[in-house]
Amino acid sequence: MGVLFIVVVLCLIAFSFYWFPNFTKFKPNNGFGPDWDCTPVPRGQPICIKKLGQ
């Protein structure tokens, strides 16, 4: 019974990585808009850089 539980948990984890492949790449917007790239820092305010036009 314990092995079945572990298999089910591993399948759920694998399914979540398949369903949400860029889950770790989600970044907060910080209110500047899509043309800004903001990176949070451990201490202090986030650092935001305006993206170049394409």
Buried (B, 14 or more C-beta within 10 A) or exposed (E): EEEEEEEEEEEEEEEEEEEEEEEEEEEEEEEEEEEBEBEEEEEEEEEEEEEEEE
